[in-house]
Amino acid sequence: MLRFGCAVQRGRINNLSVEFDLPDAMALGPVFDVLPFEGPDGAGAASLLEAVVGDAKQEVRFFASGWFGGNGGPANSFTFGRAFTAEDRGALPRLQAVAELLTHGAGRLSWTVQNGARREAPLLAVFELNEADAASLRAAVAPCLPHGSR
């Protein structure tokens, strides 16, 4: 499952976040070990988000960490995520551009996580979004987008 979140305090962006759940993450252990990325002291998973809607494309690179059993999921599910604040001057505008593009209609978001420990194939999660998904996303993130994008 893919989630974007927006938190605003006193009319200013507190954070814009993105997460995805990886069900039964431990089963991937032989080819992709999530343990190095767990918790606030985790290694940080080099990630690439790519959004495509029609002919338009936006992307952002960042490091994500993760946790087990988040959002009420099963204990063996692993959530990769990152919250961007105003201090993330380079990445926040790029994540805003990714989120804003996805609000325009049906599209696709790809999240690539580099396989840190083994230097093997990365993990690729692909999310197909329809018009209803785009409308829900727009409602969720609009306060965190630049004023001209709302």
N, CA, C and O atoms as a GROMACS GRO file, in nm:
protein
  600
    1MET      N    1   0.083  -0.118   0.000
    1MET     CA    2   0.000   0.000   0.000
    1MET      C    3   0.088   0.125   0.000
    1MET      O    4   0.192   0.129   0.066
    2LEU      N    5   0.046   0.224  -0.074
    2LEU     CA    6   0.116   0.351  -0.086
    2LEU      C    7   0.040   0.458  -0.010
    2LEU      O    8  -0.083   0.464  -0.015
    3ARG      N    9   0.114   0.545   0.062
    3ARG     CA   10   0.052   0.654   0.135
    3ARG      C   11   0.135   0.781   0.122
    3ARG      O   12   0.258   0.778   0.132
    4PHE      N   13   0.067   0.892   0.098
    4PHE     CA   14   0.126   1.025   0.110
    4PHE      C   15   0.057   1.091   0.228
    4PHE      O   16  -0.062   1.068   0.252
    5GLY      N   17   0.130   1.173   0.300
    5GLY     CA   18   0.071   1.246   0.412
    5GLY      C   19   0.118   1.391   0.410
    5GLY      O   20   0.227   1.422   0.360
    6CYS      N   21   0.036   1.477   0.465
    6CYS     CA   22   0.068   1.620   0.470
    6CYS      C   23   0.032   1.671   0.608
    6CYS      O   24  -0.080   1.650   0.655
    7ALA      N   25   0.125   1.736   0.673
    7ALA     CA   26   0.098   1.798   0.803
    7ALA      C   27   0.133   1.946   0.794
    7ALA      O   28   0.243   1.983   0.752
    8VAL      N   29   0.038   2.029   0.834
    8VAL     CA   30   0.055   2.174   0.828
    8VAL      C   31   0.032   2.229   0.969
    8VAL      O   32  -0.062   2.189   1.037
    9GLN      N   33   0.118   2.320   1.010
    9GLN     CA   34   0.101   2.388   1.138
    9GLN      C   35   0.109   2.538   1.116
    9GLN      O   36   0.204   2.588   1.055
   10ARG      N   37   0.009   2.609   1.164
   10ARG     CA   38   0.004   2.756   1.152
   10ARG      C   39   0.023   2.800   1.007
   10ARG      O   40   0.091   2.899   0.980
   11GLY      N   41  -0.039   2.727   0.915
   11GLY     CA   42  -0.034   2.766   0.775
   11GLY      C   43   0.096   2.733   0.703
   11GLY      O   44   0.113   2.771   0.587
   12ARG      N   45   0.186   2.663   0.768
   12ARG     CA   46   0.315   2.628   0.706
   12ARG      C   47   0.330   2.476   0.705
   12ARG      O   48   0.277   2.406   0.792
   13ILE      N   49   0.403   2.428   0.606
   13ILE     CA   50   0.426   2.284   0.595
   13ILE      C   51   0.512   2.237   0.712
   13ILE      O   52   0.623   2.287   0.734
   14ASN      N   53   0.461   2.141   0.787
   14ASN     CA   54   0.541   2.074   0.888
   14ASN      C   55   0.615   1.960   0.821
   14ASN      O   56   0.737   1.946   0.836
   15ASN      N   57   0.541   1.876   0.745
   15ASN     CA   58   0.608   1.772   0.667
   15ASN      C   59   0.515   1.718   0.559
   15ASN      O   60   0.393   1.723   0.570
   16LEU      N   61   0.578   1.669   0.455
   16LEU     CA   62   0.513   1.596   0.346
   16LEU      C   63   0.580   1.459   0.347
   16LEU      O   64   0.702   1.449   0.332
   17SER      N   65   0.500   1.355   0.364
   17SER     CA   66   0.559   1.222   0.379
   17SER      C   67   0.510   1.127   0.271
   17SER      O   68   0.405   1.147   0.210
   18VAL      N   69   0.589   1.023   0.251
   18VAL     CA   70   0.552   0.916   0.158
   18VAL      C   71   0.598   0.785   0.219
   18VAL      O   72   0.706   0.775   0.277
   19GLU      N   73   0.512   0.682   0.206
   19GLU     CA   74   0.540   0.550   0.263
   19GLU      C   75   0.484   0.442   0.172
   19GLU      O   76   0.389   0.466   0.097
   20PHE      N   77   0.544   0.326   0.179
   20PHE     CA   78   0.480   0.208   0.119
   20PHE      C   79   0.508   0.086   0.205
   20PHE      O   80   0.613   0.074   0.267
   21ASP      N   81   0.408  -0.005   0.206
   21ASP     CA   82   0.417  -0.127   0.286
   21ASP      C   83   0.463  -0.242   0.198
   21ASP      O   84   0.419  -0.258   0.085
   22LEU      N   85   0.553  -0.320   0.253
   22LEU     CA   86   0.605  -0.439   0.188
   22LEU      C   87   0.557  -0.559   0.268
   22LEU      O   88   0.615  -0.592   0.372
   23PRO      N   89   0.450  -0.627   0.221
   23PRO     CA   90   0.398  -0.740   0.297
   23PRO      C   91   0.499  -0.855   0.303
   23PRO      O   92   0.574  -0.877   0.208
   24ASP      N   93   0.499  -0.926   0.412
   24ASP     CA   94   0.584  -1.042   0.431
   24ASP      C   95   0.730  -1.015   0.389
   24ASP      O   96   0.789  -1.091   0.313
   25ALA      N   97   0.783  -0.907   0.442
   25ALA     CA   98   0.918  -0.862   0.405
   25ALA      C   99   1.026  -0.965   0.436
   25ALA      O  100   1.124  -0.974   0.363
   26MET      N  101   1.009  -1.041   0.541
   26MET     CA  102   1.112  -1.138   0.579
   26MET      C  103   1.127  -1.248   0.474
   26MET      O  104   1.234  -1.308   0.463
   27ALA      N  105   1.021  -1.276   0.399
   27ALA     CA  106   1.030  -1.378   0.294
   27ALA      C  107   1.127  -1.336   0.183
   27ALA      O  108   1.176  -1.420   0.109
   28LEU      N  109   1.154  -1.207   0.172
   28LEU     CA  110   1.248  -1.156   0.071
   28LEU      C  111   1.393  -1.169   0.116
   28LEU      O  112   1.485  -1.144   0.038
   29GLY      N  113   1.414  -1.207   0.242
   29GLY     CA  114   1.547  -1.212   0.301
   29GLY      C  115   1.657  -1.268   0.212
   29GLY      O  116   1.766  -1.210   0.210
   30PRO      N  117   1.634  -1.377   0.140
   30PRO     CA  118   1.742  -1.430   0.056
   30PRO      C  119   1.788  -1.337  -0.057
   30PRO      O  120   1.900  -1.349  -0.105
   31VAL      N  121   1.701  -1.244  -0.100
   31VAL     CA  122   1.738  -1.155  -0.210
   31VAL      C  123   1.736  -1.007  -0.173
   31VAL      O  124   1.801  -0.926  -0.238
   32PHE      N  125   1.661  -0.972  -0.068
   32PHE     CA  126   1.655  -0.832  -0.025
   32PHE      C  127   1.629  -0.828   0.125
   32PHE      O  128   1.519  -0.859   0.171
   33ASP      N  129   1.730  -0.791   0.201
   33ASP     CA  130   1.722  -0.788   0.346
   33ASP      C  131   1.681  -0.647   0.391
   33ASP      O  132   1.754  -0.551   0.367
   34VAL      N  133   1.565  -0.634   0.455
   34VAL     CA  134   1.519  -0.504   0.501
   34VAL      C  135   1.579  -0.464   0.636
   34VAL      O  136   1.574  -0.347   0.674
   35LEU      N  137   1.635  -0.559   0.709
   35LEU     CA  138   1.684  -0.531   0.844
   35LEU      C  139   1.784  -0.416   0.853
   35LEU      O  140   1.778  -0.340   0.949
   36PRO      N  141   1.876  -0.399   0.756
   36PRO     CA  142   1.969  -0.286   0.768
   36PRO      C  143   1.900  -0.149   0.764
   36PRO      O  144   1.959  -0.049   0.804
   37PHE      N  145   1.776  -0.145   0.716
   37PHE     CA  146   1.706  -0.018   0.699
   37PHE      C  147   1.609   0.012   0.812
   37PHE      O  148   1.542   0.115   0.812
   38GLU      N  149   1.600  -0.080   0.910
   38GLU     CA  150   1.499  -0.066   1.016
   38GLU      C  151   1.538   0.038   1.119
   38GLU      O  152   1.654   0.046   1.162
   39GLY      N  153   1.441   0.118   1.158
   39GLY     CA  154   1.453   0.209   1.270
   39GLY      C  155   1.524   0.338   1.240
   39GLY      O  156   1.579   0.357   1.131
   40PRO      N  157   1.524   0.428   1.338
   40PRO     CA  158   1.588   0.559   1.318
   40PRO      C  159   1.738   0.550   1.301
   40PRO      O  160   1.800   0.642   1.247
   41ASP      N  161   1.799   0.440   1.346
   41ASP     CA  162   1.942   0.422   1.329
   41ASP      C  163   1.975   0.334   1.209
   41ASP      O  164   2.090   0.295   1.189
   42GLY      N  165   1.872   0.302   1.129
   42GLY     CA  166   1.893   0.219   1.010
   42GLY      C  167   1.984   0.288   0.910
   42GLY      O  168   2.006   0.409   0.916
   43ALA      N  169   2.037   0.209   0.818
   43ALA     CA  170   2.134   0.259   0.720
   43ALA      C  171   2.076   0.364   0.628
   43ALA      O  172   2.152   0.445   0.574
   44GLY      N  173   1.948   0.364   0.608
   44GLY     CA  174   1.888   0.456   0.511
   44GLY      C  175   1.892   0.393   0.374
   44GLY      O  176   1.999   0.366   0.320
   45ALA      N  177   1.777   0.369   0.318
   45ALA     CA  178   1.766   0.302   0.189
   45ALA      C  179   1.766   0.406   0.078
   45ALA      O  180   1.676   0.489   0.070
   46ALA      N  181   1.868   0.401  -0.008
   46ALA     CA  182   1.873   0.491  -0.123
   46ALA      C  183   1.751   0.462  -0.210
   46ALA      O  184   1.733   0.351  -0.259
   47SER      N  185   1.668   0.565  -0.228
   47SER     CA  186   1.540   0.546  -0.295
   47SER      C  187   1.525   0.644  -0.410
   47SER      O  188   1.581   0.753  -0.410
   48LEU      N  189   1.447   0.602  -0.508
   48LEU     CA  190   1.410   0.686  -0.621
   48LEU      C  191   1.261   0.671  -0.642
   48LEU      O  192   1.211   0.561  -0.664
   49LEU      N  193   1.189   0.784  -0.636
   49LEU     CA  194   1.047   0.786  -0.671
   49LEU      C  195   1.036   0.848  -0.810
   49LEU      O  196   1.091   0.955  -0.836
   50GLU      N  197   0.964   0.780  -0.898
   50GLU     CA  198   0.940   0.831  -1.032
   50GLU      C  199   0.790   0.830  -1.058
   50GLU      O  200   0.726   0.726  -1.050
   51ALA      N  201   0.735   0.947  -1.090
   51ALA     CA  202   0.593   0.959  -1.121
   51ALA      C  203   0.578   0.988  -1.269
   51ALA      O  204   0.651   1.070  -1.326
   52VAL      N  205   0.484   0.919  -1.332
   52VAL     CA  206   0.454   0.941  -1.474
   52VAL      C  207   0.302   0.956  -1.487
   52VAL      O  208   0.226   0.869  -1.445
   53VAL      N  209   0.261   1.067  -1.546
   53VAL     CA  210   0.121   1.091  -1.578
   53VAL      C  211   0.120   1.143  -1.721
   53VAL      O  212   0.172   1.251  -1.749
   54GLY      N  213   0.061   1.064  -1.811
   54GLY     CA  214   0.066   1.101  -1.953
   54GLY      C  215   0.210   1.105  -2.000
   54GLY      O  216   0.285   1.009  -1.981
   55ASP      N  217   0.249   1.217  -2.061
   55ASP     CA  218   0.386   1.234  -2.109
   55ASP      C  219   0.476   1.302  -2.006
   55ASP      O  220   0.596   1.319  -2.031
   56ALA      N  221   0.421   1.342  -1.892
   56ALA     CA  222   0.497   1.415  -1.791
   56ALA      C  223   0.562   1.319  -1.692
   56ALA      O  224   0.507   1.214  -1.660
   57LYS      N  225   0.680   1.359  -1.644
   57LYS     CA  226   0.752   1.277  -1.549
   57LYS      C  227   0.819   1.367  -1.446
   57LYS      O  228   0.870   1.473  -1.479
   58GLN      N  229   0.818   1.323  -1.319
   58GLN     CA  230   0.890   1.390  -1.210
   58GLN      C  231   0.957   1.282  -1.127
   58GLN      O  232   0.909   1.169  -1.120
   59GLU      N  233   1.067   1.317  -1.063
   59GLU     CA  234   1.136   1.221  -0.977
   59GLU      C  235   1.203   1.291  -0.861
   59GLU      O  236   1.228   1.411  -0.863
   60VAL      N  237   1.230   1.211  -0.757
   60VAL     CA  238   1.304   1.259  -0.641
   60VAL      C  239   1.387   1.143  -0.587
   60VAL      O  240   1.340   1.029  -0.581
   61ARG      N  241   1.510   1.173  -0.548
   61ARG     CA  242   1.599   1.076  -0.484
   61ARG      C  243   1.614   1.114  -0.337
   61ARG      O  244   1.623   1.232  -0.303
   62PHE      N  245   1.617   1.013  -0.251
   62PHE     CA  246   1.628   1.038  -0.108
   62PHE      C  247   1.664   0.908  -0.036
   62PHE      O  248   1.670   0.802  -0.098
   63PHE      N  249   1.688   0.919   0.093
   63PHE     CA  250   1.711   0.802   0.178
   63PHE      C  251   1.588   0.782   0.265
   63PHE      O  252   1.536   0.876   0.324
   64ALA      N  253   1.544   0.658   0.273
   64ALA     CA  254   1.427   0.622   0.354
   64ALA      C  255   1.470   0.522   0.459
   64ALA      O  256   1.565   0.446   0.441
   65SER      N  257   1.399   0.522   0.569
   65SER     CA  258   1.418   0.417   0.669
   65SER      C  259   1.288   0.338   0.676
   65SER      O  260   1.197   0.360   0.596
   66GLY      N  261   1.279   0.247   0.771
   66GLY     CA  262   1.159   0.166   0.775
   66GLY      C  263   1.134   0.106   0.912
   66GLY      O  264   1.213   0.120   1.005
   67TRP      N  265   1.020   0.038   0.920
   67TRP     CA  266   0.977  -0.022   1.045
   67TRP      C  267   0.884  -0.138   1.017
   67TRP      O  268   0.819  -0.144   0.912
   68PHE      N  269   0.878  -0.230   1.111
   68PHE     CA  270   0.790  -0.347   1.100
   68PHE      C  271   0.655  -0.319   1.162
   68PHE      O  272   0.644  -0.246   1.261
   69GLY      N  273   0.551  -0.378   1.103
   69GLY     CA  274   0.417  -0.375   1.160
   69GLY      C  275   0.354  -0.238   1.171
   69GLY      O  276   0.265  -0.218   1.254
   70GLY      N  277   0.398  -0.145   1.090
   70GLY     CA  278   0.344  -0.010   1.096
   70GLY      C  279   0.200  -0.001   1.049
   70GLY      O  280   0.152  -0.087   0.975
   71ASN      N  281   0.133   0.104   1.091
   71ASN     CA  282  -0.004   0.134   1.049
   71ASN      C  283  -0.100   0.019   1.075
   71ASN      O  284  -0.195  -0.002   0.999
   72GLY      N  285  -0.076  -0.055   1.181
   72GLY     CA  286  -0.165  -0.164   1.219
   72GLY      C  287  -0.152  -0.287   1.133
   72GLY      O  288  -0.234  -0.378   1.141
   73GLY      N  289  -0.049  -0.292   1.050
   73GLY     CA  290  -0.028  -0.408   0.963
   73GLY      C  291   0.030  -0.525   1.039
   73GLY      O  292   0.064  -0.514   1.156
   74PRO      N  293   0.040  -0.639   0.971
   74PRO     CA  294   0.099  -0.757   1.035
   74PRO      C  295   0.244  -0.731   1.075
   74PRO      O  296   0.313  -0.648   1.016
   75ALA      N  297   0.288  -0.803   1.175
   75ALA     CA  298   0.423  -0.783   1.228
   75ALA      C  299   0.531  -0.810   1.124
   75ALA      O  300   0.641  -0.756   1.135
   76ASN      N  301   0.503  -0.892   1.023
   76ASN     CA  302   0.605  -0.924   0.923
   76ASN      C  303   0.602  -0.829   0.804
   76ASN      O  304   0.681  -0.845   0.710
   77SER      N  305   0.512  -0.730   0.804
   77SER     CA  306   0.514  -0.630   0.697
   77SER      C  307   0.613  -0.521   0.735
   77SER      O  308   0.628  -0.488   0.852
   78PHE      N  309   0.678  -0.466   0.635
   78PHE     CA  310   0.780  -0.363   0.657
   78PHE      C  311   0.738  -0.239   0.579
   78PHE      O  312   0.699  -0.248   0.463
   79THR      N  313   0.746  -0.125   0.643
   79THR     CA  314   0.709   0.001   0.579
   79THR      C  315   0.834   0.082   0.555
   79THR      O  316   0.909   0.112   0.649
   80PHE      N  317   0.858   0.119   0.429
   80PHE     CA  318   0.961   0.216   0.395
   80PHE      C  319   0.894   0.353   0.397
   80PHE      O  320   0.782   0.366   0.349
   81GLY      N  321   0.961   0.455   0.451
   81GLY     CA  322   0.900   0.586   0.452
   81GLY      C  323   0.997   0.696   0.482
   81GLY      O  324   1.109   0.674   0.528
   82ARG      N  325   0.951   0.818   0.452
   82ARG     CA  326   1.030   0.937   0.478
   82ARG      C  327   0.936   1.056   0.488
   82ARG      O  328   0.846   1.071   0.406
   83ALA      N  329   0.957   1.139   0.587
   83ALA     CA  330   0.886   1.266   0.600
   83ALA      C  331   0.983   1.378   0.567
   83ALA      O  332   1.092   1.386   0.624
   84PHE      N  333   0.944   1.464   0.475
   84PHE     CA  334   1.028   1.576   0.432
   84PHE      C  335   0.977   1.704   0.499
   84PHE      O  336   0.857   1.731   0.500
   85THR      N  337   1.070   1.781   0.555
   85THR     CA  338   1.035   1.906   0.620
   85THR      C  339   1.096   2.022   0.540
   85THR      O  340   1.165   2.000   0.441
   86ALA      N  341   1.068   2.142   0.585
   86ALA     CA  342   1.123   2.260   0.518
   86ALA      C  343   1.276   2.258   0.519
   86ALA      O  344   1.339   2.320   0.433
   87GLU      N  345   1.337   2.188   0.614
   87GLU     CA  346   1.483   2.179   0.618
   87GLU      C  347   1.539   2.094   0.504
   87GLU      O  348   1.657   2.102   0.472
   88ASP      N  349   1.453   2.012   0.443
   88ASP     CA  350   1.494   1.930   0.329
   88ASP      C  351   1.480   2.013   0.201
   88ASP      O  352   1.401   1.979   0.112
   89ARG      N  353   1.555   2.119   0.195
   89ARG     CA  354   1.540   2.220   0.090
   89ARG      C  355   1.551   2.165  -0.052
   89ARG      O  356   1.482   2.212  -0.142
   90GLY      N  357   1.635   2.067  -0.072
   90GLY     CA  358   1.649   2.012  -0.207
   90GLY      C  359   1.543   1.910  -0.240
   90GLY      O  360   1.486   1.911  -0.350
   91ALA      N  361   1.515   1.821  -0.146
   91ALA     CA  362   1.424   1.710  -0.174
   91ALA      C  363   1.277   1.747  -0.161
   91ALA      O  364   1.195   1.695  -0.235
   92LEU      N  365   1.242   1.836  -0.069
   92LEU     CA  366   1.101   1.869  -0.049
   92LEU      C  367   1.036   1.923  -0.177
   92LEU      O  368   0.929   1.875  -0.213
   93PRO      N  369   1.096   2.019  -0.246
   93PRO     CA  370   1.032   2.067  -0.370
   93PRO      C  371   1.018   1.958  -0.476
   93PRO      O  372   0.922   1.958  -0.553
   94ARG      N  373   1.113   1.865  -0.480
   94ARG     CA  374   1.103   1.757  -0.578
   94ARG      C  375   0.992   1.658  -0.539
   94ARG      O  376   0.920   1.609  -0.626
   95LEU      N  377   0.977   1.630  -0.408
   95LEU     CA  378   0.866   1.544  -0.367
   95LEU      C  379   0.733   1.614  -0.392
   95LEU      O  380   0.636   1.550  -0.432
   96GLN      N  381   0.728   1.745  -0.369
   96GLN     CA  382   0.606   1.820  -0.400
   96GLN      C  383   0.572   1.808  -0.549
   96GLN      O  384   0.456   1.794  -0.584
   97ALA      N  385   0.673   1.814  -0.635
   97ALA     CA  386   0.649   1.802  -0.778
   97ALA      C  387   0.598   1.664  -0.815
   97ALA      O  388   0.510   1.650  -0.900
   98VAL      N  389   0.653   1.560  -0.750
   98VAL     CA  390   0.605   1.422  -0.774
   98VAL      C  391   0.459   1.411  -0.731
   98VAL      O  392   0.376   1.362  -0.807
   99ALA      N  393   0.429   1.456  -0.610
   99ALA     CA  394   0.292   1.446  -0.558
   99ALA      C  395   0.196   1.528  -0.644
   99ALA      O  396   0.086   1.483  -0.676
  100GLU      N  397   0.237   1.648  -0.680
  100GLU     CA  398   0.151   1.735  -0.760
  100GLU      C  399   0.119   1.672  -0.895
  100GLU      O  400   0.005   1.678  -0.941
  101LEU      N  401   0.218   1.613  -0.959
  101LEU     CA  402   0.195   1.548  -1.088
  101LEU      C  403   0.094   1.435  -1.074
  101LEU      O  404   0.006   1.420  -1.158
  102LEU      N  405   0.106   1.358  -0.968
  102LEU     CA  406   0.014   1.245  -0.948
  102LEU      C  407  -0.129   1.289  -0.922
  102LEU      O  408  -0.221   1.208  -0.934
  103THR      N  409  -0.151   1.415  -0.886
  103THR     CA  410  -0.288   1.464  -0.865
  103THR      C  411  -0.357   1.499  -0.996
  103THR      O  412  -0.476   1.532  -0.995
  104HIS      N  413  -0.286   1.494  -1.108
  104HIS     CA  414  -0.342   1.536  -1.237
  104HIS      C  415  -0.426   1.429  -1.304
  104HIS      O  416  -0.496   1.459  -1.401
  105GLY      N  417  -0.422   1.307  -1.257
  105GLY     CA  418  -0.503   1.201  -1.319
  105GLY      C  419  -0.434   1.068  -1.310
  105GLY      O  420  -0.336   1.051  -1.236
  106ALA      N  421  -0.486   0.974  -1.386
  106ALA     CA  422  -0.432   0.837  -1.384
  106ALA      C  423  -0.283   0.840  -1.418
  106ALA      O  424  -0.239   0.911  -1.508
  107GLY      N  425  -0.207   0.762  -1.344
  107GLY     CA  426  -0.063   0.759  -1.366
  107GLY      C  427   0.002   0.644  -1.293
  107GLY      O  428  -0.065   0.551  -1.247
  108ARG      N  429   0.133   0.651  -1.284
  108ARG     CA  430   0.210   0.543  -1.222
  108ARG      C  431   0.320   0.604  -1.136
  108ARG      O  432   0.384   0.702  -1.174
  109LEU      N  433   0.339   0.544  -1.018
  109LEU     CA  434   0.449   0.581  -0.931
  109LEU      C  435   0.535   0.458  -0.910
  109LEU      O  436   0.485   0.353  -0.871
  110SER      N  437   0.664   0.471  -0.936
  110SER     CA  438   0.760   0.364  -0.913
  110SER      C  439   0.853   0.407  -0.800
  110SER      O  440   0.905   0.518  -0.800
  111TRP      N  441   0.873   0.317  -0.704
  111TRP     CA  442   0.964   0.342  -0.592
  111TRP      C  443   1.072   0.234  -0.600
  111TRP      O  444   1.043   0.116  -0.582
  112THR      N  445   1.194   0.276  -0.628
  112THR     CA  446   1.307   0.185  -0.634
  112THR      C  447   1.391   0.202  -0.508
  112THR      O  448   1.430   0.314  -0.473
  113VAL      N  449   1.417   0.092  -0.439
  113VAL     CA  450   1.499   0.092  -0.318
  113VAL      C  451   1.624   0.010  -0.349
  113VAL      O  452   1.616  -0.107  -0.384
  114GLN      N  453   1.741   0.073  -0.335
  114GLN     CA  454   1.866   0.003  -0.362
  114GLN      C  455   1.890  -0.104  -0.255
  114GLN      O  456   1.862  -0.083  -0.137
  115ASN      N  457   1.942  -0.215  -0.298
  115ASN     CA  458   1.972  -0.329  -0.211
  115ASN      C  459   2.107  -0.303  -0.147
  115ASN      O  460   2.210  -0.340  -0.202
  116GLY      N  461   2.106  -0.240  -0.029
  116GLY     CA  462   2.228  -0.194   0.036
  116GLY      C  463   2.327  -0.299   0.075
  116GLY      O  464   2.445  -0.288   0.042
  117ALA      N  465   2.283  -0.401   0.144
  117ALA     CA  466   2.377  -0.498   0.201
  117ALA      C  467   2.437  -0.590   0.097
  117ALA      O  468   2.554  -0.627   0.106
  118ARG      N  469   2.359  -0.627   0.000
  118ARG     CA  470   2.405  -0.730  -0.094
  118ARG      C  471   2.450  -0.675  -0.229
  118ARG      O  472   2.511  -0.748  -0.308
  119ARG      N  473   2.421  -0.550  -0.256
  119ARG     CA  474   2.455  -0.491  -0.386
  119ARG      C  475   2.396  -0.573  -0.501
  119ARG      O  476   2.452  -0.580  -0.610
  120GLU      N  477   2.282  -0.634  -0.474
  120GLU     CA  478   2.214  -0.711  -0.577
  120GLU      C  479   2.101  -0.626  -0.633
  120GLU      O  480   2.100  -0.504  -0.616
  121ALA      N  481   2.009  -0.689  -0.699
  121ALA     CA  482   1.898  -0.619  -0.764
  121ALA      C  483   1.820  -0.536  -0.662
  121ALA      O  484   1.798  -0.579  -0.549
  122PRO      N  485   1.778  -0.417  -0.703
  122PRO     CA  486   1.698  -0.334  -0.613
  122PRO      C  487   1.556  -0.387  -0.600
  122PRO      O  488   1.512  -0.472  -0.677
  123LEU      N  489   1.487  -0.334  -0.503
  123LEU     CA  490   1.345  -0.362  -0.484
  123LEU      C  491   1.269  -0.257  -0.564
  123LEU      O  492   1.299  -0.138  -0.554
  124LEU      N  493   1.172  -0.299  -0.644
  124LEU     CA  494   1.092  -0.206  -0.723
  124LEU      C  495   0.946  -0.226  -0.690
  124LEU      O  496   0.891  -0.335  -0.710
  125ALA      N  497   0.883  -0.122  -0.639
  125ALA     CA  498   0.739  -0.123  -0.611
  125ALA      C  499   0.673  -0.028  -0.710
  125ALA      O  500   0.713   0.087  -0.722
  126VAL      N  501   0.571  -0.077  -0.780
  126VAL     CA  502   0.502   0.004  -0.880
  126VAL      C  503   0.356   0.015  -0.840
  126VAL      O  504   0.290  -0.084  -0.809
  127PHE      N  505   0.307   0.138  -0.841
  127PHE     CA  506   0.170   0.167  -0.803
  127PHE      C  507   0.099   0.234  -0.920
  127PHE      O  508   0.141   0.341  -0.966
  128GLU      N  509  -0.007   0.172  -0.968
  128GLU     CA  510  -0.089   0.230  -1.075
  128GLU      C  511  -0.201   0.308  -1.007
  128GLU      O  512  -0.275   0.254  -0.925
  129LEU      N  513  -0.214   0.435  -1.041
  129LEU     CA  514  -0.315   0.521  -0.981
  129LEU      C  515  -0.421   0.556  -1.086
  129LEU      O  516  -0.388   0.590  -1.200
  130ASN      N  517  -0.548   0.546  -1.046
  130ASN     CA  518  -0.655   0.584  -1.136
  130ASN      C  519  -0.703   0.726  -1.101
  130ASN      O  520  -0.646   0.791  -1.014
  131GLU      N  521  -0.806   0.772  -1.169
  131GLU     CA  522  -0.856   0.907  -1.146
  131GLU      C  523  -0.902   0.927  -1.001
  131GLU      O  524  -0.878   1.032  -0.941
  132ALA      N  525  -0.968   0.826  -0.944
  132ALA     CA  526  -1.014   0.836  -0.805
  132ALA      C  527  -0.896   0.845  -0.709
  132ALA      O  528  -0.901   0.920  -0.611
  133ASP      N  529  -0.789   0.768  -0.736
  133ASP     CA  530  -0.668   0.775  -0.653
  133ASP      C  531  -0.608   0.915  -0.660
  133ASP      O  532  -0.565   0.970  -0.559
  134ALA      N  533  -0.606   0.973  -0.780
  134ALA     CA  534  -0.550   1.108  -0.799
  134ALA      C  535  -0.631   1.210  -0.721
  134ALA      O  536  -0.574   1.301  -0.661
  135ALA      N  537  -0.763   1.197  -0.721
  135ALA     CA  538  -0.848   1.290  -0.647
  135ALA      C  539  -0.825   1.276  -0.496
  135ALA      O  540  -0.818   1.376  -0.425
  136SER      N  541  -0.812   1.152  -0.447
  136SER     CA  542  -0.785   1.130  -0.305
  136SER      C  543  -0.650   1.187  -0.266
  136SER      O  544  -0.636   1.249  -0.160
  137LEU      N  545  -0.552   1.167  -0.351
  137LEU     CA  546  -0.419   1.221  -0.324
  137LEU      C  547  -0.423   1.373  -0.320
  137LEU      O  548  -0.363   1.435  -0.233
  138ARG      N  549  -0.493   1.433  -0.415
  138ARG     CA  550  -0.505   1.579  -0.420
  138ARG      C  551  -0.562   1.632  -0.288
  138ARG      O  552  -0.512   1.730  -0.233
  139ALA      N  553  -0.666   1.567  -0.238
  139ALA     CA  554  -0.727   1.610  -0.112
  139ALA      C  555  -0.629   1.595   0.005
  139ALA      O  556  -0.628   1.677   0.096
  140ALA      N  557  -0.548   1.490   0.002
  140ALA     CA  558  -0.455   1.464   0.112
  140ALA      C  559  -0.335   1.557   0.114
  140ALA      O  560  -0.290   1.598   0.222
  141VAL      N  561  -0.283   1.593  -0.003
  141VAL     CA  562  -0.156   1.668  -0.006
  141VAL      C  563  -0.170   1.814  -0.046
  141VAL      O  564  -0.071   1.887  -0.039
  142ALA      N  565  -0.288   1.858  -0.086
  142ALA     CA  566  -0.304   1.996  -0.135
  142ALA      C  567  -0.244   2.102  -0.042
  142ALA      O  568  -0.179   2.194  -0.091
  143PRO      N  569  -0.263   2.093   0.090
  143PRO     CA  570  -0.206   2.197   0.176
  143PRO      C  571  -0.053   2.200   0.175
  143PRO      O  572   0.007   2.299   0.216
  144CYS      N  573   0.012   2.093   0.129
  144CYS     CA  574   0.157   2.085   0.127
  144CYS      C  575   0.216   2.115  -0.010
  144CYS      O  576   0.338   2.107  -0.029
  145LEU      N  577   0.132   2.150  -0.107
  145LEU     CA  578   0.182   2.182  -0.240
  145LEU      C  579   0.198   2.332  -0.253
  145LEU      O  580   0.131   2.409  -0.184
  146PRO      N  581   0.287   2.375  -0.343
  146PRO     CA  582   0.299   2.519  -0.366
  146PRO      C  583   0.163   2.578  -0.404
  146PRO      O  584   0.080   2.510  -0.465
  147HIS      N  585   0.139   2.701  -0.369
  147HIS     CA  586   0.007   2.764  -0.388
  147HIS      C  587  -0.044   2.754  -0.531
  147HIS      O  588  -0.164   2.738  -0.550
  148GLY      N  589   0.041   2.762  -0.629
  148GLY     CA  590  -0.003   2.757  -0.768
  148GLY      C  591  -0.047   2.618  -0.810
  148GLY      O  592  -0.107   2.604  -0.917
  149SER      N  593  -0.020   2.515  -0.731
  149SER     CA  594  -0.050   2.378  -0.768
  149SER      C  595  -0.183   2.328  -0.712
  149SER      O  596  -0.229   2.221  -0.751
  150ARG      N  597  -0.244   2.402  -0.623
  150ARG     CA  598  -0.363   2.353  -0.554
  150ARG      C  599  -0.484   2.357  -0.637
  150ARG      O  600  -0.592   2.319  -0.592
   0.00000   0.00000   0.00000
